[in-house]
Amino acid sequence: MGAFAAGKNVTFIRKETVMSTQETYLEQIQYELKQTPSEYLPALLNIIHTFRESVCMNSAEDSFRIGWREIQNGQYEPISRLWDGIDK
């Protein structure tokens, strides 16, 4: 299955036809990285890092532990000040 994008022949892999493994994804990512001009690599790294942070969540236990530690260290704001400055 192919497609034409920006003057290049791009191959899309159908989920149904490929047994998805971590190695296959890593190979595809490495291929795409090699095709990316070096001046765009810092932005791409930022995108990948931000994506990973957004999908990888701490466990409930870890989140509670972190929140409890912040409270014990005084790293919190009173609820009454939660929305201060929101209209500015």
KOLKEMI-165457 format. One record per residue: residue number from 1; residue in one letter; x, y, z of N, C-alpha, C in turn. Coordinates in steps of 0.05 Angstrom, whole numbers, plus 5000, padded with zeros to 4 digits. Example, Ala and Ser with C-alpha at 12.3 -4.5 7.8 and 13.67 -1.06 7.14 Angstrom:
BEGIN
+-----+----+------+------+------+-------+-------+-------+------+------+------+
:   i : aa : n.c1 : n.c2 : n.c3 : ca.c1 : ca.c2 : ca.c3 : c.c1 : c.c2 : c.c3 :
+-----+----+------+------+------+-------+-------+-------+------+------+------+
:   1 :  a : 5264 : 4886 : 5156 :  5246 :  4910 :  5156 : 5264 : 4934 : 5156 :
:   2 :  s : 5257 : 4955 : 5142 :  5273 :  4979 :  5143 : 5258 : 5001 : 5157 :
+-----+----+------+------+------+-------+-------+-------+------+------+------+
END
This chain:
BEGIN
+-----+----+------+------+------+-------+-------+-------+------+------+------+
:   i : aa : n.c1 : n.c2 : n.c3 : ca.c1 : ca.c2 : ca.c3 : c.c1 : c.c2 : c.c3 :
+-----+----+------+------+------+-------+-------+-------+------+------+------+
:   1 :  m : 5017 : 4976 : 5000 :  5000 :  5000 :  5000 : 5018 : 5025 : 5000 :
:   2 :  g : 5014 : 5042 : 4982 :  5030 :  5066 :  4980 : 5013 : 5091 : 4978 :
:   3 :  a : 5026 : 5114 : 4981 :  5013 :  5139 :  4980 : 5033 : 5159 : 4968 :
:   4 :  f : 5022 : 5181 : 4958 :  5039 :  5202 :  4947 : 5037 : 5226 : 4965 :
:   5 :  a : 5059 : 5234 : 4977 :  5059 :  5257 :  4995 : 5083 : 5275 : 4989 :
:   6 :  a : 5078 : 5300 : 4984 :  5099 :  5320 :  4979 : 5119 : 5310 : 4959 :
:   7 :  g : 5110 : 5297 : 4937 :  5128 :  5289 :  4917 : 5144 : 5264 : 4923 :
:   8 :  k : 5138 : 5250 : 4945 :  5152 :  5226 :  4953 : 5133 : 5202 : 4955 :
:   9 :  n : 5143 : 5179 : 4947 :  5127 :  5155 :  4950 : 5131 : 5146 : 4979 :
:  10 :  v : 5109 : 5145 : 4994 :  5109 :  5138 :  5022 : 5094 : 5111 : 5026 :
:  11 :  t : 5106 : 5093 : 5040 :  5093 :  5068 :  5045 : 5080 : 5068 : 5073 :
:  12 :  f : 5055 : 5061 : 5074 :  5041 :  5058 :  5099 : 5037 : 5029 : 5105 :
:  13 :  i : 5041 : 5022 : 5130 :  5038 :  4994 :  5138 : 5011 : 4990 : 5152 :
:  14 :  r : 4995 : 4972 : 5142 :  4969 :  4968 :  5153 : 4972 : 4952 : 5179 :
:  15 :  k : 4957 : 4960 : 5200 :  4957 :  4945 :  5225 : 4949 : 4916 : 5222 :
:  16 :  e : 4931 : 4911 : 5204 :  4921 :  4884 :  5201 : 4941 : 4865 : 5189 :
:  17 :  t : 4960 : 4875 : 5173 :  4978 :  4858 :  5158 : 5005 : 4855 : 5171 :
:  18 :  v : 5011 : 4870 : 5191 :  5037 :  4869 :  5204 : 5034 : 4861 : 5233 :
:  19 :  m : 5049 : 4841 : 5241 :  5049 :  4833 :  5269 : 5065 : 4854 : 5283 :
:  20 :  s : 5052 : 4871 : 5299 :  5066 :  4893 :  5312 : 5083 : 4883 : 5335 :
:  21 :  t : 5108 : 4889 : 5334 :  5127 :  4883 :  5355 : 5142 : 4908 : 5362 :
:  22 :  q : 5153 : 4908 : 5386 :  5169 :  4931 :  5394 : 5192 : 4936 : 5374 :
:  23 :  e : 5205 : 4914 : 5365 :  5227 :  4916 :  5347 : 5218 : 4929 : 5320 :
:  24 :  t : 5195 : 4921 : 5310 :  5185 :  4932 :  5285 : 5180 : 4962 : 5288 :
:  25 :  y : 5168 : 4970 : 5310 :  5164 :  4999 :  5314 : 5190 : 5014 : 5317 :
:  26 :  l : 5209 : 5003 : 5331 :  5235 :  5016 :  5334 : 5249 : 5018 : 5307 :
:  27 :  e : 5247 : 4998 : 5290 :  5259 :  5000 :  5263 : 5246 : 5022 : 5247 :
:  28 :  q : 5219 : 5024 : 5248 :  5205 :  5044 :  5233 : 5212 : 5072 : 5244 :
:  29 :  i : 5215 : 5075 : 5270 :  5222 :  5101 :  5282 : 5251 : 5108 : 5273 :
:  30 :  q : 5269 : 5089 : 5274 :  5296 :  5094 :  5265 : 5297 : 5102 : 5236 :
:  31 :  y : 5281 : 5089 : 5219 :  5280 :  5096 :  5191 : 5271 : 5125 : 5188 :
:  32 :  e : 5250 : 5132 : 5202 :  5240 :  5160 :  5200 : 5260 : 5180 : 5210 :
:  33 :  l : 5274 : 5173 : 5232 :  5295 :  5191 :  5243 : 5317 : 5196 : 5222 :
:  34 :  k : 5325 : 5175 : 5209 :  5346 :  5178 :  5188 : 5337 : 5196 : 5165 :
:  35 :  q : 5311 : 5197 : 5160 :  5300 :  5213 :  5138 : 5296 : 5243 : 5146 :
:  36 :  t : 5298 : 5248 : 5172 :  5293 :  5275 :  5182 : 5318 : 5293 : 5181 :
:  37 :  p : 5317 : 5316 : 5168 :  5340 :  5334 :  5167 : 5350 : 5341 : 5195 :
:  38 :  s : 5376 : 5342 : 5199 :  5388 :  5346 :  5225 : 5379 : 5372 : 5239 :
:  39 :  e : 5372 : 5392 : 5224 :  5364 :  5417 :  5237 : 5336 : 5415 : 5251 :
:  40 :  y : 5321 : 5393 : 5244 :  5295 :  5389 :  5257 : 5297 : 5369 : 5280 :
:  41 :  l : 5320 : 5357 : 5285 :  5322 :  5337 :  5306 : 5316 : 5348 : 5334 :
:  42 :  p : 5325 : 5372 : 5342 :  5319 :  5383 :  5368 : 5288 : 5385 : 5372 :
:  43 :  a : 5274 : 5395 : 5352 :  5245 :  5397 :  5355 : 5232 : 5370 : 5356 :
:  44 :  l : 5242 : 5351 : 5341 :  5231 :  5324 :  5341 : 5236 : 5311 : 5369 :
:  45 :  l : 5259 : 5315 : 5380 :  5265 :  5305 :  5407 : 5246 : 5316 : 5427 :
:  46 :  n : 5240 : 5342 : 5425 :  5221 :  5355 :  5443 : 5193 : 5342 : 5440 :
:  47 :  i : 5185 : 5337 : 5416 :  5159 :  5325 :  5411 : 5157 : 5297 : 5423 :
:  48 :  i : 5178 : 5281 : 5419 :  5178 :  5254 :  5429 : 5178 : 5255 : 5460 :
:  49 :  h : 5194 : 5272 : 5472 :  5195 :  5274 :  5501 : 5168 : 5283 : 5513 :
:  50 :  t : 5156 : 5303 : 5501 :  5130 :  5313 :  5510 : 5109 : 5291 : 5507 :
:  51 :  f : 5109 : 5277 : 5485 :  5090 :  5255 :  5481 : 5094 : 5234 : 5502 :
:  52 :  r : 5118 : 5225 : 5507 :  5123 :  5204 :  5527 : 5113 : 5213 : 5555 :
:  53 :  e : 5119 : 5238 : 5562 :  5110 :  5248 :  5588 : 5080 : 5249 : 5590 :
:  54 :  s : 5066 : 5254 : 5567 :  5037 :  5256 :  5568 : 5023 : 5229 : 5569 :
:  55 :  v : 5036 : 5208 : 5560 :  5023 :  5182 :  5560 : 5032 : 5164 : 5582 :
:  56 :  c : 5055 : 5169 : 5594 :  5066 :  5152 :  5615 : 5059 : 5165 : 5642 :
:  57 :  m : 5040 : 5154 : 5655 :  5031 :  5165 :  5681 : 5043 : 5150 : 5704 :
:  58 :  n : 5047 : 5164 : 5726 :  5055 :  5150 :  5751 : 5032 : 5133 : 5761 :
:  59 :  s : 5038 : 5112 : 5776 :  5017 :  5096 :  5788 : 5003 : 5113 : 5808 :
:  60 :  a : 4979 : 5104 : 5816 :  4964 :  5119 :  5837 : 4980 : 5121 : 5862 :
:  61 :  e : 4993 : 5099 : 5869 :  5010 :  5099 :  5894 : 5032 : 5119 : 5892 :
:  62 :  d : 5046 : 5121 : 5869 :  5068 :  5140 :  5866 : 5057 : 5169 : 5866 :
:  63 :  s : 5034 : 5173 : 5853 :  5022 :  5200 :  5853 : 5015 : 5209 : 5881 :
:  64 :  f : 5003 : 5191 : 5897 :  4996 :  5197 :  5924 : 5021 : 5203 : 5941 :
:  65 :  r : 5042 : 5187 : 5937 :  5067 :  5191 :  5952 : 5079 : 5218 : 5946 :
:  66 :  i : 5080 : 5225 : 5920 :  5091 :  5251 :  5912 : 5074 : 5274 : 5923 :
:  67 :  g : 5048 : 5272 : 5921 :  5030 :  5293 :  5931 : 5033 : 5296 : 5961 :
:  68 :  w : 5035 : 5274 : 5975 :  5038 :  5274 :  6005 : 5064 : 5288 : 6013 :
:  69 :  r : 5086 : 5281 : 5998 :  5112 :  5293 :  6003 : 5110 : 5324 : 5999 :
:  70 :  e : 5097 : 5332 : 5977 :  5094 :  5361 :  5971 : 5079 : 5375 : 5994 :
:  71 :  i : 5058 : 5362 : 6004 :  5043 :  5374 :  6026 : 5060 : 5377 : 6050 :
:  72 :  q : 5074 : 5356 : 6057 :  5092 :  5356 :  6081 : 5113 : 5377 : 6079 :
:  73 :  n : 5122 : 5383 : 6054 :  5143 :  5403 :  6050 : 5132 : 5431 : 6046 :
:  74 :  g : 5106 : 5434 : 6049 :  5093 :  5461 :  6046 : 5091 : 5470 : 6017 :
:  75 :  q : 5093 : 5451 : 5998 :  5091 :  5458 :  5970 : 5062 : 5456 : 5960 :
:  76 :  y : 5046 : 5475 : 5969 :  5018 :  5475 :  5962 : 5007 : 5503 : 5964 :
:  77 :  e : 4984 : 5508 : 5952 :  4970 :  5533 :  5954 : 4943 : 5528 : 5966 :
:  78 :  p : 4933 : 5546 : 5983 :  4906 :  5543 :  5994 : 4886 : 5543 : 5971 :
:  79 :  i : 4864 : 5528 : 5975 :  4843 :  5527 :  5955 : 4832 : 5555 : 5949 :
:  80 :  s : 4831 : 5571 : 5970 :  4820 :  5598 :  5967 : 4836 : 5615 : 5946 :
:  81 :  r : 4861 : 5608 : 5941 :  4877 :  5623 :  5922 : 4880 : 5608 : 5896 :
:  82 :  l : 4867 : 5586 : 5893 :  4870 :  5570 :  5869 : 4865 : 5586 : 5843 :
:  83 :  w : 4844 : 5602 : 5842 :  4837 :  5616 :  5818 : 4846 : 5646 : 5817 :
:  84 :  d : 4863 : 5654 : 5836 :  4872 :  5681 :  5837 : 4887 : 5688 : 5811 :
:  85 :  g : 4880 : 5710 : 5798 :  4894 :  5719 :  5774 : 4884 : 5705 : 5748 :
:  86 :  i : 4865 : 5688 : 5750 :  4856 :  5674 :  5726 : 4843 : 5693 : 5705 :
:  87 :  d : 4831 : 5715 : 5714 :  4818 :  5734 :  5697 : 4836 : 5755 : 5685 :
:  88 :  k : 4861 : 5754 : 5692 :  4880 :  5776 :  5684 : 4893 : 5769 : 5658 :
+-----+----+------+------+------+-------+-------+-------+------+------+------+
END
